[in-house]
Structure formats: structure tokens, C-alpha cells
Amino acid sequence: MKVKVGTKNEAKLRAVETALSEYEIFKGVKVISIAVSSGVSDQPMSMRETVLGAKNRALKAFSGCDYSIGLENGLVEVPGSETGYMDLGCCAIYDGKKFHLGLSSGFELPRIVQKYVNEGLNMTDAAIKAGLTENSKIGAENGVISILSKGKIRREDYTKQSVKMALIQIENAALYAKA
């Protein structure tokens, strides 16, 4: 079995490989990384844009494989939150006919980071400008979540969560096929 993942981001690839290794149907799977564009802004700012980015990546990666996976993180509006937004990850698994979607848990950025994002910076650049990190590769490594959680949660962790949420539909295909 072959699964193509529409990213070269190492943290996201580790998340996919780790998640798939826990499922019998994916034993012996070959995971292939392919660079594709999301077709959305560098920093998605809505649920619609985040889901669309994940679906676009999965669709563009699907060729000569059994499944393709698109992963996109974005900031979505959350009423009652301090900044009005929370970051979450979306996983879209495409089987050539339909998409299977999953979401991760979400977290809120500090106000200063959110301010810079609102001004047009992506999360990495906003975190650097806010003084949280000097690492321009933080998004491909442990992520801003690792800084904010003091290492308790890594980008790989919540990306893996979104993959597992999408896999629920594949593992329970008969249930999801019912009208």
C-alpha cells in the first residue's frame, strides 16, 4: 500500500507515519512525501480556508497511490476566546472518490503573536517578531505549540491527532456508508 502526503514538513510527516503505524490496515505502508501547494493563504484564517487547504493538498498529492493525505493548520474564529481565534490542524485523507476529514485540538496564541498574524505574518514569522523564538524552521520542527506548552505538546502530537480523527471514517467505513 502507498500513501502520499502533500507536504515536505518533517513534523507532519512524522505524525502521519506514527499514526498509520498504529493501524493494522496500514501495516507495511510506504509513505511518500510530495511538495504541493495548498491553494490557500500562507496563514489560513478560517475553518473554510483550513479545510480547503488540506483537501487541496490531498487532491494534488493523489496519483499512483491508495490514499493521499493533506494537512493544513489554520486559525479559526472561536467566540469567547481572548484573541477571537484558535489554531487547529485539519487532515484530509483522499481515497480517489471521497475525503475523510479530521481535526486536532486547538490552542490560542498570545495576543502579541495573534496581532502580528492579523497584520499578515504567518505564525512562524509572528512568533519570531514577538520574541518567542529565533528559529525560522519552528513550524517544521516542534512548532509554536511546543514553546507555549513548555515542550509538553509538539506539532507532531496534534497533527497526529487530526490524522487519527480522519482515520475513524476509514476504519468504520460500513457505518459511515449508511444513510
Backbone torsions as a table, in degrees:
resi	resn	phi	psi	omega
1	MET	NA	140.0	177.7
2	LYS	-119.4	136.4	174.5
3	VAL	-126.2	125.7	175.5
4	LYS	-102.2	138.1	-179.6
5	VAL	-116.7	125.6	-176.3
6	GLY	-80.7	59.0	177.0
7	THR	-164.1	157.2	170.4
8	LYS	-111.4	4.0	-179.2
9	ASN	-68.2	117.7	-175.2
10	GLU	-61.1	-40.5	180.0
11	ALA	-63.7	-41.1	179.5
12	LYS	-68.6	-39.5	178.4
13	LEU	-64.3	-43.0	176.5
14	ARG	-60.2	-40.0	179.7
15	ALA	-62.2	-45.0	179.8
16	VAL	-63.9	-49.3	-178.3
17	GLU	-60.4	-43.3	179.4
18	THR	-65.5	-45.4	-179.5
19	ALA	-62.3	-49.0	-177.2
20	LEU	-63.5	-31.7	-179.0
21	SER	-64.7	-17.2	-179.2
22	GLU	-88.9	0.8	-176.1
23	TYR	-116.7	128.3	-179.0
24	GLU	-56.6	-40.3	-176.7
25	ILE	-66.5	-15.3	-179.7
26	PHE	-109.9	15.2	177.3
27	LYS	-61.9	131.5	179.4
28	GLY	76.1	13.3	-178.7
29	VAL	-65.7	144.3	172.6
30	LYS	-102.9	117.6	179.6
31	VAL	-97.5	125.4	-177.6
32	ILE	-118.8	126.6	179.2
33	SER	-91.1	134.3	178.5
34	ILE	-138.1	132.2	179.6
35	ALA	-79.0	121.7	175.8
36	VAL	-138.4	157.2	177.6
37	SER	-89.0	153.3	-179.4
38	SER	-82.1	-23.5	-177.0
39	GLY	75.8	8.1	176.9
40	VAL	-125.5	178.8	-178.3
41	SER	-64.9	158.9	-179.6
42	ASP	-57.3	-34.2	177.0
43	GLN	-125.6	91.6	178.8
44	PRO	-57.4	140.2	-175.0
45	MET	-123.4	23.7	176.0
46	SER	-158.4	162.2	176.1
47	MET	-62.4	-43.0	-179.0
48	ARG	-57.4	-47.8	-178.3
49	GLU	-68.0	-36.9	179.7
50	THR	-66.1	-47.2	178.7
51	VAL	-64.9	-43.4	179.0
52	LEU	-60.5	-41.7	178.1
53	GLY	-61.0	-43.6	178.4
54	ALA	-64.5	-44.2	-179.9
55	LYS	-65.4	-41.4	178.2
56	ASN	-60.8	-42.8	-180.0
57	ARG	-63.8	-43.5	179.6
58	ALA	-64.3	-43.9	-178.8
59	LEU	-63.6	-43.9	-179.2
60	LYS	-68.8	-26.3	-179.2
61	ALA	-85.3	-14.5	-174.2
62	PHE	-77.8	107.6	176.1
63	SER	-170.3	121.3	178.1
64	GLY	64.8	34.9	-179.9
65	CYS	-144.7	170.5	177.9
66	ASP	-85.1	-39.8	178.7
67	TYR	-140.1	153.3	168.9
68	SER	-128.2	153.1	-176.6
69	ILE	-128.2	132.3	172.9
70	GLY	-117.2	136.2	-179.9
71	LEU	-126.3	133.3	178.6
72	GLU	-144.3	134.6	172.6
73	ASN	-104.0	146.5	178.9
74	GLY	-156.4	166.3	176.0
75	LEU	-99.3	127.1	-179.0
76	VAL	-119.6	147.5	179.9
77	GLU	-66.2	132.8	177.5
78	VAL	-132.8	104.6	179.4
79	PRO	-57.9	138.1	177.9
80	GLY	88.3	-8.7	177.5
81	SER	-78.9	159.9	-177.1
82	GLU	-59.1	-46.1	-175.8
83	THR	-97.6	-12.7	-176.9
84	GLY	93.1	-6.1	-176.9
85	TYR	-136.9	154.6	170.0
86	MET	-136.6	147.5	177.7
87	ASP	-88.5	135.1	172.2
88	LEU	-146.7	163.2	179.9
89	GLY	-107.9	145.5	175.7
90	CYS	-121.2	135.2	173.9
91	CYS	-115.1	130.1	173.4
92	ALA	-118.9	118.7	175.5
93	ILE	-104.8	126.5	-177.1
94	TYR	-113.2	131.8	-179.1
95	ASP	-108.4	12.0	-178.5
96	GLY	96.4	-14.2	179.3
97	LYS	-125.6	-42.5	-178.4
98	LYS	-145.3	164.7	179.4
99	PHE	-98.8	145.7	173.7
100	HIS	-120.4	118.4	-173.3
101	LEU	-106.8	147.7	174.2
102	GLY	-145.8	149.4	179.0
103	LEU	-121.3	153.7	175.6
104	SER	-93.9	175.5	168.4
105	SER	-66.7	167.1	-178.2
106	GLY	-123.8	160.9	176.1
107	PHE	-143.9	156.0	-178.8
108	GLU	-98.9	139.7	176.4
109	LEU	-80.4	153.7	171.0
110	PRO	-60.6	150.5	-177.3
111	ARG	-52.7	-40.6	-177.5
112	ILE	-66.0	-38.2	178.3
113	VAL	-68.7	-44.3	179.2
114	GLN	-61.4	-37.4	178.0
115	LYS	-58.2	-46.6	-180.0
116	TYR	-67.7	-34.5	175.2
117	VAL	-64.5	-43.8	179.0
118	ASN	-61.5	-26.0	178.0
119	GLU	-82.9	-3.0	174.8
120	GLY	114.9	-1.4	178.4
121	LEU	-81.9	151.1	171.5
122	ASN	-77.2	171.9	-173.4
123	MET	-62.6	-40.1	179.1
124	THR	-60.7	-50.6	-179.1
125	ASP	-64.7	-36.4	178.0
126	ALA	-65.9	-41.1	179.0
127	ALA	-65.7	-37.8	177.3
128	ILE	-65.8	-47.9	-179.1
129	LYS	-62.2	-33.4	-180.0
130	ALA	-79.3	-7.4	178.1
131	GLY	86.3	12.6	179.0
132	LEU	-74.1	-30.6	-176.7
133	THR	-157.1	162.2	170.9
134	GLU	-112.2	-0.7	-174.4
135	ASN	-82.3	108.1	-179.5
136	SER	-74.7	-6.4	178.6
137	LYS	-108.6	17.3	-176.1
138	ILE	-57.3	-35.5	-179.9
139	GLY	-67.5	-26.0	178.0
140	ALA	-93.4	-5.4	179.8
141	GLU	-108.7	-119.0	-175.9
142	ASN	-87.9	-11.5	175.6
143	GLY	82.8	164.8	176.8
144	VAL	-61.7	-32.1	178.8
145	ILE	-58.1	-34.8	179.6
146	SER	-67.0	-38.7	177.2
147	ILE	-64.6	-48.5	-175.9
148	LEU	-69.1	-32.0	-179.3
149	SER	-93.2	7.7	-179.1
150	LYS	56.7	40.5	175.8
151	GLY	83.8	-0.6	-178.5
152	LYS	-74.6	-28.1	178.7
153	ILE	-132.2	131.2	178.6
154	ARG	-110.1	161.6	178.6
155	ARG	-55.4	-40.1	178.3
156	GLU	-56.9	-37.9	-177.2
157	ASP	-62.9	-51.1	-176.7
158	TYR	-80.4	-20.3	171.7
159	THR	-68.5	-42.7	177.5
160	LYS	-59.5	-37.6	178.6
161	GLN	-60.3	-43.7	-179.7
162	SER	-66.1	-35.5	177.5
163	VAL	-64.2	-46.7	-179.8
164	LYS	-63.2	-34.8	178.2
165	MET	-66.0	-38.6	177.8
166	ALA	-69.8	-33.7	-179.3
167	LEU	-68.3	-19.0	177.1
168	ILE	-54.9	-42.3	-178.3
169	GLN	-68.1	-33.5	179.8
170	ILE	-74.7	-42.8	178.7
171	GLU	-65.7	-26.8	-177.3
172	ASN	-117.9	41.7	-174.6
173	ALA	-53.2	-40.3	-179.0
174	ALA	-63.1	-39.6	179.0
175	LEU	-67.5	-39.1	-177.8
176	TYR	-78.6	-14.3	178.3
177	ALA	-83.0	-18.6	-178.5
178	LYS	-69.4	143.6	-179.7
179	ALA	-76.0	NA	NA
